[in-house]
Amino acid sequence: MKKLILIMPLIICFFWIASCRNSQTDTVKETQTNQVEKSQTETIQNSTGTQNQTATTQKTASEQPKIGTVKELVNGDLMCYVTLIDENGTEHNVGASFEICAEQATFVNKKVRAFYELESVNDCQSAEPCGKSRKEYLITKMEILKPN
């Protein structure tokens, strides 16, 4: 009986320590996940001013607007971001090569035809190289359309 009385507190302490360790591990994992999500959201907001930029730039070339009016060109960390208003009046945020942003004065408020190519884009949270990349359809060429 004395042995049982000595062993029971040890068993209870063991379970208590094991449960504390699991809750700390879960908390650390949750915190790390939240920090990654927060930094990704901040990066997108800083470079484009919108939270849905990632979703719109990962469309295939056939889903991207081919003709539209350029509302805005923004130089970001990873690519140039173009705001196009298509013929239906829908606003699209699409990625483009940095050369497109270099000609900002030429394209803003003009109706253009956009040409897309599959390009390799740095997949880091800043302009610093990290060795990761992803493939995205980017506007590599735009030509101004003459008004009718």
N, C-alpha and C positions, 0 to 999 in steps of 0.2 A: 504494500500500500504506500509506503514512504517513497519507493522508487517512482510509482505512478504520479505522486504529487510533485516530484522533482522534474519528471519528464514532460508533464502537461504544460507548464509555463514555457519550457524550451520550444515545444512544438508551436505554441501560440505565438511566441516571438519570431520564430522562423516564418510563419505565414504572414505576420505583420510586416516583417522586413521585405519579403518577396512582393507583397502587394504594393508597398511604397515604391520599390524599385520599378515596377511596371508602370505605375502612374507617372513617375518622373520621366521615364522613357517616352511615354505617350505625349506628355506635355512638351518635351524637347522636340519631338517630331512635328507636333502641331505648330509650335512656334517657328521652326525652320520653314515649314510649308507656307505659313502666313507671310513670313519675311520675303520669300521668293516671289510669291504672288504680288505682294505689295510693291516690290522693286520693279517687277515687270510692268505693272500698271503705271507706276510713276515714270518709267522710261518712255512708255508710249505717250503719256500725257505731255511730257516735256518735249518730245520731238515733234508731236503733231497737234497737240491740243485736244485730241479726242481719244476716248477709250476704245472705240471699236476699230481702230486702225488695223490691228493684227488680223481680225476676221476678214476685213475687206481686201487686204492685199494678198490673201492666200487663195483667192478665186482662180479658176483656170482662165486662160486667155479668151475663150469663147464667152465667158460670163462678163468680161470687162467691157466697158463701153468703147466702141471704136471711134465714134464721132461725138463731140461734145464741146461745150464752151468752157475754157479754163477759167475757173474762179480764183484759184490761189495756187502758188507754188511755194513749198516750204522745204528748205534744206534741213534734213534730219541727220542723226548720227550714222544711221545705217544705209539710208537711201534718200532720194528726193521724194517728197510727198505731193501729189497733184490732186486738187479738188476739181473734178469735172462735173458739169451739169449736162446730162444727156438730152436728147431731143424730146423726151417725155417730161423733162423738168426734174428728174431724179438726180440727187447729188451723190457722187461716187468719190471715195477717197482711194486712190490707187498709187502704187509705187512707181518710181521712175529712176532712170540713171541720173547721176549728178550732173551730167552734161545738159540735161533738160533744164534743171534749175539755174544753170549758168546763163541761160537765155531767157530769163524770167520776163524781161521787158518786152520781148518779142511775142510771147504767147498769152500773157494775162489778158483776160476779157476778149479773147479771139476764139472763133470757132475752128476747131482743129480735127484732124484725123490722127488717131494714135496707133502706133505700131508696137506690138508687144513681142518680147523675146524672153525665153527662160534663162534667167541669170542666177548666178550663185551670190547669195547675200550673207554677209557676216551675221551670225546668230548669237551675238554677245549682247550684254546689256549696255554696252557703250561702244564708242568707235575704236576702242583698243582691241587689237586682235586677241582672240582666245582659242583659235584653232577649230571653232565650230562654224558651220555654215548651213544654209538651207537653200533650196531652189524655189524661186518665185518668178512669176511673169511680171516683168517691169516694162514700162514704156521706154523704148530706146530711141524712138524717132517720132517727131510730130511735124505735121505739115499744116499750114494755115489754109483753110478752105475759103474760097472767094464767096462773098455774099451774093445771093440770087437777086 
